[in-house]
Amino acid sequence: MSNFIKFKSNHPNEVIGSWNKMIKEVSSGYYLPGEKKKVCVDIGTNIGAFMGFVLEEDKFEKVYGYEPAFQTYHTALSMLKNFKLLREDVQVRNLAVTEQSGQILRLFGDKSGESGNTSLVRGEIHAFEESCMTINLDDIFTLNRIDYIDYLKMDCEGAEYNILYGSKRLGDVGTIFLEVHHGMMDAIKNLLQQRGFWVLGFKSPDDGSTGDLLMAVNVQREDLAKIREFYAYDEYGTKITIAEREKDIMKEGGFKLNFEEFAKEWHEMNKGEEE
């Protein structure tokens, strides 16, 4: 997805235009559950628009965000505070999520200077660099004293595969929505399917050039009957569900989404390991 902020000030009055654009984008790109869940984790919080969206929709009891860039992190705090959304169970931490906790790594901002275009991968030209502390996905469970992540959102500029591959607790995640970078879609799809996730890939709601979006559902832990109730908003602000998206896919000559079929096949293939 696009990254709008070129910082002059963290003040909400200076950021609100970009915030509203990001809210519109995340509301069309990330489908939310039809019923309220307990825990959402946002890896790659940027200025906090996704957190603001899910909190306004009242979809989770607890929302925890992770943003490695220092100024971007403070802007997220400022915006969430401005809308009175911060509380004990809504927190943002200035940490980079990687495959290993406790490292101090260099974070690079690319030549655009935009808030969401920071990465642990150094580009040919970068606008700034700074140090950041790391945490892995498994330690997020421990830090927040949670046993299960109902919804994991990831937009972390190329770190997605390493985060998922390095986790021993991926089975304790219900639904994942992530933006995939650097041509890693097939590798991430294969990894998630091997771990028992049904996956659906689709283009970003803008021009699709910055990456692809992937939805992954844990067929061992989630109620598959509820998946078609997940919803987002189209460009006109109209709510659209996965079920309605499925109808559109079929009208265009595509296939019915095979949650149940994948689950049955996966359980048959992994029967011995499950027992």
Phi, psi and omega per residue, in radians:
M1 nan 2.802 -3.084
S2 -1.292 2.759 -3.080
N3 -2.196 1.957 -2.843
F4 -1.598 -0.491 -2.878
I5 -1.431 2.219 2.834
K6 -2.041 1.909 -2.869
F7 -1.197 2.316 2.841
K8 -2.119 -0.594 -3.112
S9 -2.688 2.610 3.065
N10 -1.549 -0.031 -3.053
H11 -1.144 2.367 -3.115
P12 -0.917 -0.604 3.139
N13 -1.107 -0.500 3.133
E14 -1.469 -0.394 -2.995
V15 -1.773 -0.304 -2.929
I16 -1.023 -0.610 3.134
G17 -1.100 -0.805 3.110
S18 -1.188 -0.651 3.091
W19 -0.992 -0.854 -3.104
N20 -1.111 -0.662 3.080
K21 -1.125 -0.737 -3.140
M22 -1.177 -0.679 3.096
I23 -1.018 -0.779 3.140
K24 -1.094 -0.688 -3.096
E25 -1.231 -0.820 -3.113
V26 -1.198 -0.521 -3.131
S27 -1.221 -0.364 3.093
S28 -1.710 -0.325 -3.064
G29 -1.687 -0.516 -3.068
Y30 -1.977 2.042 3.134
Y31 -1.409 2.383 -3.123
L32 -1.892 2.689 3.140
P33 -1.143 2.617 3.138
G34 -1.198 -0.488 3.129
E35 -2.056 2.777 -3.072
K36 -1.208 2.361 3.113
K37 -1.977 -3.141 -3.045
K38 -1.603 -0.973 -2.946
V39 -2.182 2.286 3.017
C40 -2.162 2.357 3.054
V41 -2.095 2.282 -3.100
D42 -1.996 1.848 3.096
I43 -1.687 2.000 -3.033
G44 1.659 1.054 -2.989
T45 -1.226 -0.452 -3.049
N46 0.963 -2.307 -3.095
I47 -1.556 0.152 3.013
G48 1.678 0.162 -3.043
A49 -1.144 -0.710 3.115
F50 -1.096 -0.760 3.084
M51 -1.047 -0.749 3.112
G52 -1.056 -0.712 3.133
F53 -1.082 -0.907 -3.069
V54 -1.198 -0.530 3.114
L55 -1.260 -0.699 3.083
E56 -1.149 -0.584 3.091
E57 -1.353 -0.201 3.112
D58 0.991 0.925 -3.052
K59 -1.764 -0.210 -3.091
F60 -2.479 2.548 3.073
E61 -1.302 -0.633 -3.080
K62 -2.281 2.354 3.136
V63 -2.342 2.144 -3.098
Y64 -2.145 2.167 -3.115
G65 -1.943 2.650 3.131
Y66 -2.318 2.098 -3.114
E67 -2.381 2.048 -3.046
P68 -1.350 -0.522 -3.069
A69 -1.337 2.202 -2.956
F70 -1.068 -0.882 -3.103
Q71 -1.197 -0.653 3.107
T72 -1.112 -0.748 3.081
Y73 -0.983 -0.815 -3.125
H74 -1.182 -0.556 3.069
T75 -1.167 -0.700 3.078
A76 -1.044 -0.787 3.096
L77 -1.041 -0.778 -3.114
S78 -1.077 -0.757 -3.108
M79 -1.231 -0.764 3.126
L80 -1.136 -0.644 3.075
K81 -1.168 -0.695 3.134
N82 -1.020 -0.675 -3.141
F83 -1.621 0.178 3.086
K84 0.995 0.764 -3.097
L85 -1.819 -0.262 3.134
L86 -1.305 2.434 3.051
R87 -2.799 -3.060 -3.062
E88 -1.014 -0.664 -3.102
D89 -1.717 0.258 3.026
V90 -2.264 1.880 -3.029
Q91 -2.403 2.613 3.005
V92 -2.134 2.356 3.132
R93 -2.128 2.482 -3.127
N94 -1.488 1.262 -3.109
L95 -2.398 2.567 3.004
A96 -1.651 2.255 3.103
V97 -1.570 2.163 3.129
T98 -2.410 -2.903 3.129
E99 -1.437 -0.146 -3.086
Q100 -2.446 2.298 3.123
S101 -1.442 2.761 2.957
G102 1.416 0.145 3.081
Q103 -1.563 2.691 2.965
I104 -1.955 1.977 -3.041
L105 -2.092 2.877 3.073
R106 -1.559 2.344 3.108
L107 -1.951 2.306 -3.055
F108 -2.013 2.352 2.988
G109 -1.715 2.272 -3.050
D110 -1.320 3.124 -2.988
K111 -1.110 -0.322 3.111
S112 -1.179 -0.480 -3.093
G113 1.271 0.199 -3.097
E114 -1.505 2.639 -2.958
S115 -1.072 -0.676 -3.062
G116 -1.480 -0.080 -3.078
N117 -1.727 0.765 3.034
T118 -1.823 2.513 -3.034
S119 -2.645 2.693 3.000
L120 -1.367 -0.180 3.089
V121 -1.618 2.085 -3.085
R122 -1.317 2.210 3.074
G123 -1.503 3.055 3.141
E124 -1.138 -0.657 3.096
I125 -2.227 2.231 3.099
H126 -2.290 2.549 -3.052
A127 -1.413 -0.539 -3.135
F128 -2.784 2.912 2.986
E129 -2.533 2.640 -3.132
E130 -2.680 2.937 3.121
S131 -1.606 2.608 3.060
C132 -2.548 2.601 3.076
M133 -1.572 2.600 -3.079
T134 -1.948 2.743 3.003
I135 -2.499 2.544 3.081
N136 -1.704 2.973 -3.060
L137 -1.088 -0.709 -3.106
D138 -1.086 -0.660 -3.130
D139 -1.300 -0.301 3.021
I140 -1.114 -0.658 3.063
F141 -1.032 -0.841 -3.089
T142 -1.147 -0.815 -3.086
L143 -1.034 -0.688 -3.081
N144 -1.689 0.039 3.119
R145 0.964 0.906 3.132
I146 -2.164 2.634 3.134
D147 -1.792 -0.307 -3.030
Y148 -2.639 2.370 3.025
I149 -1.818 1.921 -3.120
D150 -1.174 -0.632 -3.024
Y151 -2.516 2.117 3.124
L152 -2.024 2.045 3.070
K153 -1.820 2.317 -3.100
M154 -2.309 2.171 2.986
D155 -2.510 1.448 -2.899
C156 -2.216 0.547 2.886
E157 0.907 0.781 3.009
G158 1.859 -0.108 -3.121
A159 -1.561 0.031 -2.961
E160 -1.030 -0.877 -3.048
Y161 -1.065 -0.832 -3.108
N162 -1.079 -0.678 3.121
I163 -1.086 -0.843 -3.100
L164 -1.222 -0.788 -3.115
Y165 -1.096 -0.635 -3.092
G166 -1.416 -0.062 -3.085
S167 -1.562 2.337 3.028
K168 -1.643 -0.059 -3.072
R169 -2.054 0.436 3.133
L170 -1.074 -0.508 3.093
G171 -1.169 -0.204 3.097
D172 -1.712 0.335 3.063
V173 -2.011 2.307 -3.085
G174 -1.451 -1.114 -3.108
T175 -2.242 2.396 3.120
I176 -2.110 2.310 2.927
F177 -2.096 2.098 -3.110
L178 -2.421 2.638 3.009
E179 -1.691 2.222 -3.047
V180 -1.774 2.293 -3.101
H181 -2.034 2.897 2.976
H182 1.022 0.586 3.045
G183 1.181 0.466 -3.056
M184 -1.676 0.212 -3.052
M185 -0.991 -0.886 -3.090
D186 -1.101 -0.727 -3.133
A187 -1.119 -0.715 -3.132
I188 -1.253 -0.699 3.066
K189 -0.999 -0.834 -3.124
N190 -1.090 -0.740 3.115
L191 -1.050 -0.833 -3.098
L192 -1.183 -0.698 3.109
Q193 -1.104 -0.673 3.091
Q194 -1.124 -0.507 -3.141
R195 -1.559 0.076 3.077
G196 1.640 0.483 3.111
F197 -1.926 2.262 2.923
W198 -1.353 2.400 -3.037
V199 -2.239 2.593 3.065
L200 -2.399 2.137 3.108
G201 -1.827 2.494 3.078
F202 -2.724 2.831 -3.054
K203 -1.248 2.681 3.024
S204 -1.058 2.657 -3.076
P205 -1.275 -0.159 3.049
D206 -1.569 -2.047 -3.093
D207 -1.697 -0.035 3.095
G208 1.331 0.004 -3.018
S209 -1.418 -0.375 -3.062
T210 -1.562 -0.009 -3.141
G211 2.582 3.058 3.110
D212 -2.017 2.631 3.087
L213 -1.663 2.537 -3.140
L214 -2.337 2.286 3.013
M215 -1.854 2.311 3.140
A216 -2.334 2.315 -3.076
V217 -2.149 2.246 -3.128
N218 -1.324 1.846 -3.048
V219 -1.342 -0.177 3.078
Q220 -1.442 -0.447 -2.976
R221 -2.102 -0.391 -3.026
E222 -1.711 2.663 3.072
D223 -1.406 1.811 -3.042
L224 -1.134 -0.424 3.122
A225 -1.132 -0.351 -3.086
K226 -1.599 -0.200 -3.018
I227 -1.106 -0.659 -3.109
R228 -1.217 -0.139 3.090
E229 -1.529 -0.195 3.102
F230 -1.014 2.503 -3.039
Y231 -2.454 2.744 2.969
A232 -2.417 -2.954 3.114
Y233 -2.139 2.371 3.127
D234 -1.386 -3.069 -3.059
E235 -1.099 -0.296 3.137
Y236 -1.719 0.060 -3.129
G237 1.445 0.238 3.127
T238 -1.580 2.344 -3.136
K239 -1.187 2.330 3.086
I240 -2.294 2.299 -3.094
T241 -1.683 2.912 3.042
I242 -1.060 -0.632 3.109
A243 -1.068 -0.740 3.112
E244 -1.206 -0.642 3.065
R245 -1.093 -0.700 3.118
E246 -1.050 -0.743 3.113
K247 -1.072 -0.724 3.131
D248 -1.119 -0.713 3.116
I249 -1.054 -0.752 -3.113
M250 -1.196 -0.648 3.094
K251 -1.088 -0.578 -3.126
E252 -1.482 0.137 3.093
G253 1.660 0.099 3.120
G254 -1.484 -3.071 -3.071
F255 -1.803 2.724 3.019
K256 -1.082 2.440 -3.130
L257 -1.172 2.306 -2.920
N258 -1.834 0.935 3.105
F259 -0.941 -0.986 -3.009
E260 -1.133 -0.720 -3.138
E261 -1.112 -0.766 3.117
F262 -1.090 -0.760 -3.127
A263 -1.054 -0.769 -3.137
K264 -1.092 -0.804 3.141
E265 -1.122 -0.720 -3.107
W266 -1.137 -0.754 -3.138
H267 -1.137 -0.652 3.103
E268 -1.132 -0.735 -3.103
M269 -1.235 -0.477 -3.045
N270 -1.981 0.377 -3.064
K271 -0.990 -0.777 -3.109
G272 -1.120 -0.746 -3.134
E273 -1.174 -0.657 -3.133
E274 -1.144 -0.669 3.141
E275 -1.261 nan nan
